Amino acid sequence: MQKDFDETIQKLQQELKAMENRALKAERSVDELKEANLELRRNLYAVETELEEEREKNQKLTALVNRDHENSSMPSSLKPNRKKITNNREKTGRKPGGQAGHKGHGRKKQTPTIIVEIPAPKKYLNNPEYETAGIKKHRQKIGIRVLLDVVEYHTEVFRHKKTGKLVHAAFPEGVNNDVNYDGSVKAFAFLLNNFCNVSIAKVRQILSDLTNGALEISTGMINGLSREFAAKTAAQQSEIFSALVAAEVLNVDFTSAKVNGKNANVFICATPEQAAFYAKERKGHEGIKGTPAELNGNILVHDHDRTYYSYGRLHQECLIHILRYLLASMQNEKDLVWNVNMRELLREMIHYRNSLGEEEDPDPDKIREFESRFDVILDTAEKEYDYEPPSKYFRDGYNLYRRMREYKDACLLFLHDKNVPSDNNRCERLARIFKRKQKQAMTFRSFHSLACLCQCLTVMETLRSQNVNFYQSIVNVFD
């Protein structure tokens, strides 16, 4: 009995030991599997992190590839092959041009210089079936030609009997050389070069061809017209400067230039009535120094360059730029909603302001509603970026949200003051005028040439805004 009991115990002990070995082996296997699983999880985390990194890089590259004048501050001139602007007007099915039943806008008849009588056809004149109706049919053929108006001054010359000195009567002012050109010739050449952006050589060729080779102006003289015009309009430039300093609302902007292949800048100040261009070597405070923006203590309209906030009393940021940046955020952060809502709100604000009549003031309750919605949308942006922080490769949307929070007053000033525009289109259009000249000239030979052009553009654009005879105004300057 005892023997059987001992054998049973021994057998059980052996089984227990085997089970302990199996358990130990299983624990070791579990530990190994846990280690392998941990290693796999680490590898997976590394791969997912790398994948997310590559996705963010791809997002940044996609944003750069898709960056254009519609979603950034890039000028449209850098996208020559841009798509056609969509026409959202309802299709009428009618052909373009004049419509039946509408008053036509015909060509204006001119005073005839030559009258040609066309003889009546004999088949009507001597035909008893016809009689004169007492009506004359008039049609004009208008042409243009250039005639030289040459005024030659003659005066008697006297010789001193003892000294032999020759003297004569004084010629009129401006008649200093044997051949001189009056304001009409200078103005025509000046406008071709600086307003129509025709090269100096082509201006010379056009004048020669129009006069059948009679008028051959040197390229040096054409080149010097800008310097002459700038010098003769110094008083007008001072008046424009003073008017811009005193302006209640002043639009300002910088645009780039090239001088001898090096970068330079042109600073633009404008109101609806005046415009001024200033050649500057650098942007920033150094570029604003000596311009009306430095002395103007009222409202400045500009893009988001923090330099401008050191000048003026109040500020309005260009909402066209902000709308573009919101569009870029929508295209690259498609899981967010704040950018969509903010873009719709800003467009609604602009539409409301533009719909107000000249004598109609903004509704304070409506403005408070707009401001409240503005704050709510920014709160939404804060929650969205807290839930999912922005990528380090694309922070434009996040930076825009922070900026709109900090500069809220500069975004919404146009709602409170009807004299303040919601955009800086006035300066943008003026900048295009200079850019077209820059593209034609490629680069200016000296900074002085750039400064002279800016002074000329200042006077020309101010004259254009005054609804006067532009060409005659330029002629008067040269005369």
VENPE-V359984 format. One record per pair of residues at least 4 apart in sequence whose C-alpha atoms are under 8 Angstrom apart, sorted by the first residue. I is the first residue (numbers start at 0). J is the second residue. D is the distance in Angstrom with one decimal. If there is no record, write none. Layout:
I_J_D + I_J_D
//
This chain:
0_4_6.2 + 1_5_6.1 + 2_6_6.2 + 3_7_6.1 + 4_8_6.2 + 5_9_6.0 + 6_10_6.0 + 7_11_6.1 + 8_12_6.0 + 9_13_6.2 + 10_14_6.2 + 11_15_6.0 + 12_16_6.1 + 13_17_6.1 + 14_18_6.1 + 15_19_6.0 + 16_20_6.1 + 17_21_6.1 + 18_22_6.0 + 19_23_6.0 + 20_24_6.0 + 21_25_6.0 + 22_26_6.0 + 23_27_6.2 + 24_28_6.1 + 25_29_6.0 + 26_30_6.1 + 27_31_6.1 + 28_32_6.1 + 29_33_6.0 + 30_34_6.1 + 31_35_6.1 + 32_36_5.8 + 33_37_5.9 + 34_38_6.1 + 35_39_6.1 + 36_40_6.0 + 37_41_6.1 + 38_42_6.1 + 39_43_5.9 + 40_44_6.0 + 41_45_6.1 + 42_46_6.0 + 43_47_6.0 + 44_48_5.9 + 45_49_6.0 + 46_50_5.9 + 47_51_6.0 + 48_52_6.1 + 49_53_6.1 + 50_54_6.1 + 51_55_6.1 + 52_56_6.2 + 53_57_6.0 + 54_58_6.0 + 55_59_6.2 + 55_390_6.5 + 55_391_7.8 + 55_392_6.0 + 55_393_7.4 + 56_60_6.2 + 56_392_6.2 + 57_61_6.0 + 58_62_6.1 + 58_331_6.9 + 58_392_7.6 + 58_393_7.3 + 59_63_6.2 + 59_392_5.7 + 59_393_5.8 + 60_64_6.1 + 61_65_6.1 + 62_66_5.9 + 62_327_7.6 + 62_331_6.6 + 66_70_6.3 + 66_71_6.4 + 66_73_7.9 + 66_327_7.8 + 67_71_6.0 + 67_72_7.9 + 67_73_5.9 + 67_74_7.8 + 67_75_7.4 + 67_78_7.0 + 68_72_6.2 + 68_73_4.8 + 68_74_5.4 + 68_75_5.0 + 68_78_7.5 + 68_323_7.9 + 69_323_5.7 + 69_326_7.8 + 70_322_7.7 + 70_323_4.0 + 70_324_5.4 + 70_325_7.4 + 70_326_5.5 + 70_327_4.9 + 71_320_7.0 + 71_323_5.4 + 71_324_5.7 + 71_327_7.1 + 72_320_6.4 + 72_323_7.6 + 73_77_7.2 + 74_78_7.7 + 75_79_7.3 + 97_101_7.2 + 97_103_6.7 + 108_139_7.2 + 109_141_7.9 + 111_139_7.8 + 119_123_7.3 + 119_124_6.3 + 120_124_6.1 + 121_125_5.8 + 121_126_7.7 + 122_126_6.0 + 123_129_6.1 + 124_129_7.4 + 124_130_7.8 + 144_209_7.4 + 145_209_6.1 + 145_210_6.1 + 146_210_6.8 + 147_210_7.3 + 152_170_7.6 + 154_167_6.6 + 154_168_6.4 + 155_167_6.1 + 155_168_7.4 + 156_165_6.5 + 156_166_5.7 + 156_167_4.7 + 156_168_7.8 + 157_165_5.5 + 157_166_5.2 + 157_167_6.1 + 158_163_5.4 + 158_164_5.4 + 158_165_4.5 + 158_166_6.4 + 159_163_4.7 + 159_164_5.1 + 159_165_6.5 + 159_166_8.0 + 170_174_6.1 + 170_175_7.4 + 173_179_7.5 + 173_181_7.9 + 174_178_7.8 + 174_179_6.1 + 175_179_7.2 + 180_184_6.1 + 180_185_6.8 + 181_185_6.5 + 181_477_7.3 + 181_478_6.4 + 182_186_5.7 + 182_473_7.8 + 182_474_4.6 + 182_475_6.7 + 182_476_7.5 + 182_477_4.7 + 182_478_4.8 + 183_187_6.1 + 183_474_5.4 + 184_188_6.3 + 185_189_5.8 + 185_221_7.9 + 185_224_7.1 + 185_474_7.4 + 185_477_6.9 + 186_190_6.0 + 186_470_7.0 + 186_473_5.7 + 186_474_5.2 + 186_477_7.0 + 187_191_6.2 + 187_470_7.7 + 188_192_6.3 + 188_202_6.3 + 188_203_7.9 + 188_206_7.9 + 188_221_6.7 + 189_193_6.0 + 189_194_7.6 + 189_221_7.0 + 189_224_6.1 + 189_225_7.1 + 190_194_4.7 + 190_195_6.3 + 191_195_4.8 + 191_196_6.2 + 191_197_5.5 + 191_202_6.5 + 192_196_4.9 + 192_197_4.7 + 192_198_5.9 + 192_199_6.3 + 192_202_6.7 + 193_197_7.3 + 193_225_8.0 + 193_436_7.2 + 193_452_7.8 + 196_435_7.3 + 196_436_5.6 + 196_439_6.4 + 197_201_6.4 + 197_202_6.3 + 197_439_7.6 + 198_202_6.2 + 198_439_7.2 + 198_440_7.5 + 199_203_6.4 + 199_218_6.2 + 199_221_6.6 + 199_222_6.9 + 200_204_6.3 + 200_218_6.5 + 201_205_6.0 + 202_206_6.3 + 203_207_6.2 + 203_215_6.8 + 203_216_6.0 + 203_217_7.1 + 203_218_6.7 + 203_221_7.9 + 204_208_6.1 + 205_209_6.0 + 206_210_6.4 + 206_212_8.0 + 206_214_6.3 + 206_215_7.2 + 206_216_7.8 + 207_211_6.0 + 207_212_4.5 + 207_213_6.4 + 207_214_5.1 + 207_215_5.5 + 207_216_7.9 + 208_212_5.7 + 210_214_6.0 + 216_220_7.0 + 216_221_7.3 + 217_221_6.7 + 218_222_6.1 + 219_223_6.2 + 220_224_6.5 + 223_227_6.3 + 224_228_6.0 + 225_229_6.0 + 225_451_6.1 + 225_452_6.3 + 225_455_6.6 + 226_230_6.2 + 226_448_7.8 + 226_451_5.7 + 226_452_7.9 + 227_231_6.2 + 228_232_6.2 + 228_455_6.6 + 228_476_7.1 + 228_477_6.8 + 229_233_6.4 + 229_451_5.9 + 229_452_7.8 + 229_454_5.6 + 229_455_5.5 + 231_476_6.8 + 231_477_7.5 + 232_236_6.2 + 232_458_7.4 + 232_476_7.2 + 233_237_6.3 + 234_238_6.4 + 235_239_6.2 + 235_458_7.1 + 236_240_6.1 + 236_454_7.3 + 236_457_7.2 + 236_458_6.6 + 237_241_6.3 + 238_242_6.2 + 239_243_6.2 + 239_273_6.5 + 239_274_7.5 + 239_275_7.4 + 240_244_6.2 + 240_275_7.5 + 240_290_7.8 + 240_291_6.2 + 241_245_6.4 + 241_291_7.6 + 242_246_6.1 + 242_273_7.7 + 243_249_7.0 + 243_268_7.4 + 243_269_7.1 + 243_270_7.2 + 243_273_7.2 + 243_291_5.8 + 243_295_7.5 + 244_291_4.8 + 244_292_6.9 + 244_294_6.0 + 244_295_4.7 + 244_296_8.0 + 245_295_6.4 + 246_270_7.4 + 246_295_7.3 + 246_297_7.4 + 247_297_5.6 + 247_298_6.2 + 248_270_7.0 + 248_297_6.5 + 248_298_4.8 + 248_299_6.0 + 248_300_7.3 + 248_418_7.1 + 248_419_6.5 + 249_268_6.7 + 249_269_5.9 + 249_270_5.7 + 249_292_7.6 + 249_295_8.0 + 249_297_7.8 + 249_298_6.2 + 249_299_5.0 + 249_300_6.1 + 250_267_7.9 + 250_268_5.6 + 250_269_5.1 + 250_270_6.3 + 250_299_5.8 + 250_300_4.6 + 250_301_6.2 + 250_423_6.4 + 250_425_7.1 + 250_426_6.3 + 251_266_7.4 + 251_267_5.5 + 251_268_4.6 + 251_269_6.5 + 251_292_7.4 + 251_299_6.9 + 251_300_6.2 + 251_301_5.5 + 251_423_7.8 + 251_426_6.4 + 252_266_5.9 + 252_267_5.3 + 252_268_6.9 + 252_301_6.2 + 252_302_7.4 + 252_426_6.2 + 252_427_7.6 + 253_264_6.6 + 253_265_5.7 + 253_266_4.6 + 253_267_6.1 + 253_282_7.3 + 254_264_5.7 + 254_265_5.3 + 254_266_6.6 + 254_267_7.9 + 254_430_6.4 + 255_262_7.0 + 255_263_6.0 + 255_264_4.5 + 255_265_6.1 + 256_262_6.0 + 256_263_4.8 + 256_264_5.1 + 256_265_6.6 + 256_434_8.0 + 256_437_6.9 + 256_442_7.7 + 257_261_5.4 + 257_262_4.9 + 257_263_5.5 + 257_264_7.9 + 257_437_7.6 + 257_441_7.4 + 257_442_5.0 + 257_443_6.3 + 258_262_6.4 + 258_263_6.4 + 258_442_5.4 + 258_443_4.6 + 258_444_5.9 + 258_445_5.9 + 258_446_6.2 + 258_449_7.6 + 259_442_6.0 + 259_443_5.9 + 259_444_5.3 + 259_445_6.6 + 260_442_6.3 + 262_280_7.7 + 263_278_7.8 + 263_279_6.3 + 263_280_4.8 + 263_281_6.2 + 264_278_6.2 + 264_279_5.1 + 264_280_5.8 + 264_281_6.1 + 264_282_6.6 + 264_286_8.0 + 265_276_6.4 + 265_277_5.4 + 265_278_4.7 + 265_279_5.6 + 265_453_7.9 + 266_276_5.8 + 266_277_5.1 + 266_278_6.5 + 266_279_6.9 + 266_286_7.1 + 266_287_7.4 + 267_274_7.3 + 267_275_5.7 + 267_276_4.8 + 267_277_6.5 + 267_426_6.5 + 267_429_7.7 + 267_430_7.4 + 268_274_5.8 + 268_275_5.2 + 268_276_6.7 + 268_291_7.2 + 268_292_7.2 + 268_426_7.1 + 269_273_5.7 + 269_274_4.2 + 269_275_6.2 + 269_425_7.1 + 269_426_6.5 + 270_274_6.3 + 270_425_7.6 + 271_425_7.6 + 271_464_7.5 + 272_461_6.6 + 272_464_5.8 + 272_465_7.0 + 273_460_7.3 + 273_461_4.8 + 273_464_7.1 + 274_457_5.7 + 274_458_7.8 + 274_460_6.2 + 274_461_5.6 + 275_453_7.6 + 275_454_7.5 + 275_456_7.3 + 275_457_4.4 + 275_458_7.6 + 275_461_8.0 + 276_453_4.9 + 276_454_6.5 + 276_456_6.7 + 276_457_5.5 + 277_290_7.4 + 277_450_6.8 + 277_453_5.8 + 277_454_7.2 + 278_446_7.7 + 278_449_6.3 + 278_450_5.1 + 278_453_6.4 + 279_286_5.5 + 280_286_7.1 + 281_285_6.4 + 281_286_5.4 + 282_286_4.5 + 282_287_7.3 + 283_287_6.5 + 283_306_5.9 + 284_288_6.1 + 284_306_6.5 + 287_292_6.6 + 287_293_6.1 + 288_293_6.0 + 289_293_6.6 + 290_294_7.3 + 291_295_5.9 + 292_299_7.8 + 292_310_7.0 + 292_311_7.4 + 293_310_6.2 + 293_311_7.8 + 294_310_7.9 + 294_311_7.9 + 295_310_7.5 + 295_311_5.8 + 296_310_7.0 + 296_311_4.3 + 296_312_5.4 + 297_311_5.1 + 297_312_4.9 + 297_313_6.4 + 298_311_5.7 + 298_312_5.8 + 298_313_4.7 + 298_314_5.5 + 298_315_7.5 + 298_419_8.0 + 299_307_7.8 + 299_310_8.0 + 299_311_6.1 + 299_312_7.8 + 299_313_6.5 + 299_314_5.0 + 299_315_6.4 + 300_314_5.9 + 300_315_4.8 + 300_316_5.9 + 300_317_6.8 + 300_419_7.8 + 300_420_7.7 + 300_422_7.5 + 300_423_6.3 + 301_307_7.6 + 301_314_7.7 + 301_315_6.5 + 301_316_5.3 + 301_317_5.8 + 301_422_7.9 + 301_423_6.0 + 302_316_5.3 + 302_317_5.2 + 302_320_7.2 + 302_423_7.4 + 303_316_6.3 + 303_317_7.7 + 304_308_7.8 + 305_309_7.6 + 306_310_7.9 + 307_311_7.8 + 308_314_7.3 + 313_409_7.5 + 314_408_7.9 + 314_409_5.1 + 314_412_7.3 + 315_408_7.8 + 315_409_4.5 + 315_410_5.9 + 315_411_7.3 + 315_412_5.8 + 315_413_6.9 + 315_419_7.5 + 315_420_8.0 + 315_421_7.2 + 316_409_5.6 + 316_410_5.5 + 316_421_7.5 + 316_422_7.1 + 316_423_7.9 + 317_321_7.0 + 317_410_7.8 + 317_421_6.1 + 317_422_4.2 + 317_423_5.3 + 318_322_6.0 + 318_345_7.8 + 318_410_7.1 + 318_421_5.9 + 318_422_5.4 + 319_323_6.3 + 319_421_7.9 + 319_422_5.9 + 319_423_7.9 + 320_324_6.3 + 321_325_6.1 + 322_326_6.2 + 322_342_6.0 + 322_345_7.7 + 323_327_6.4 + 324_328_6.3 + 324_395_7.7 + 324_396_7.5 + 324_399_7.5 + 325_329_6.2 + 325_338_5.6 + 325_339_7.5 + 325_341_7.7 + 325_342_6.3 + 325_396_7.1 + 325_399_8.0 + 326_330_6.2 + 326_338_7.6 + 326_339_8.0 + 326_342_7.6 + 327_331_6.2 + 327_396_7.8 + 328_332_5.4 + 328_333_7.7 + 328_338_6.5 + 328_395_7.0 + 328_396_5.1 + 329_333_5.5 + 329_335_7.5 + 329_338_6.1 + 329_339_6.5 + 332_396_7.8 + 335_339_7.9 + 335_383_6.9 + 336_340_6.3 + 336_380_7.9 + 337_341_6.0 + 337_376_5.8 + 337_377_7.2 + 337_379_6.0 + 337_380_5.3 + 338_342_6.1 + 338_380_7.8 + 338_396_7.9 + 339_343_6.3 + 340_344_6.1 + 340_376_6.9 + 341_345_6.2 + 341_373_7.2 + 341_376_6.4 + 342_346_6.3 + 343_347_6.2 + 344_348_6.2 + 344_369_7.8 + 344_372_7.9 + 344_373_7.5 + 345_349_6.2 + 346_350_6.1 + 347_351_6.1 + 348_352_6.3 + 348_369_7.3 + 348_414_7.7 + 349_353_6.1 + 349_421_6.9 + 350_354_6.1 + 351_355_6.8 + 352_361_7.5 + 352_413_8.0 + 352_414_6.6 + 352_417_7.9 + 355_359_5.8 + 355_360_7.2 + 355_361_7.3 + 356_360_7.9 + 360_417_7.7 + 361_365_7.7 + 361_366_7.4 + 361_414_7.1 + 361_415_7.1 + 362_366_6.3 + 363_367_6.2 + 364_368_6.2 + 365_369_6.3 + 366_370_6.2 + 366_414_6.8 + 366_415_7.8 + 367_371_6.1 + 368_372_6.2 + 369_373_6.1 + 370_374_6.3 + 370_411_8.0 + 371_375_6.3 + 372_376_6.2 + 373_377_6.4 + 374_378_6.2 + 375_379_6.3 + 376_380_6.3 + 377_381_6.3 + 377_400_6.7 + 377_404_6.9 + 378_382_6.4 + 379_383_6.2 + 380_384_6.1 + 380_400_6.9 + 381_385_6.0 + 381_400_8.0 + 382_386_6.1 + 383_387_6.2 + 383_388_7.8 + 384_388_4.7 + 384_389_6.2 + 384_397_7.3 + 389_393_7.0 + 389_394_5.8 + 389_397_6.6 + 390_394_6.1 + 394_398_6.0 + 395_399_6.0 + 396_400_6.3 + 397_401_6.3 + 398_402_6.0 + 399_403_6.1 + 400_404_6.2 + 401_405_6.3 + 402_406_5.9 + 403_407_5.3 + 403_410_7.1 + 406_410_6.5 + 407_411_6.4 + 408_412_5.8 + 411_415_7.5 + 412_416_6.5 + 412_419_7.4 + 413_417_6.4 + 413_418_7.7 + 413_419_5.0 + 413_420_5.9 + 413_421_5.6 + 423_427_6.4 + 424_428_6.0 + 425_429_6.5 + 426_430_6.0 + 427_431_6.4 + 428_432_6.7 + 429_433_6.8 + 430_434_6.2 + 431_435_6.1 + 432_436_6.7 + 433_437_6.1 + 434_438_6.0 + 435_439_6.4 + 436_440_6.1 + 437_441_5.6 + 437_442_6.7 + 443_448_6.5 + 443_449_6.3 + 444_448_6.8 + 445_449_6.8 + 446_450_6.2 + 447_451_6.2 + 448_452_6.3 + 449_453_6.3 + 450_454_6.3 + 451_455_6.2 + 452_456_6.1 + 453_457_6.1 + 454_458_6.6 + 455_459_6.1 + 456_460_5.8 + 457_461_6.3 + 458_462_6.1 + 459_463_6.2 + 460_464_6.4 + 461_465_6.7 + 462_466_7.3 + 462_467_6.9 + 462_469_6.6 + 462_472_7.6 + 463_467_6.9 + 463_469_6.3 + 467_472_7.4 + 468_472_6.1 + 469_473_6.5 + 470_474_6.3 + 471_475_6.2 + 472_476_6.5 + 473_477_6.6 + 474_478_6.1
//
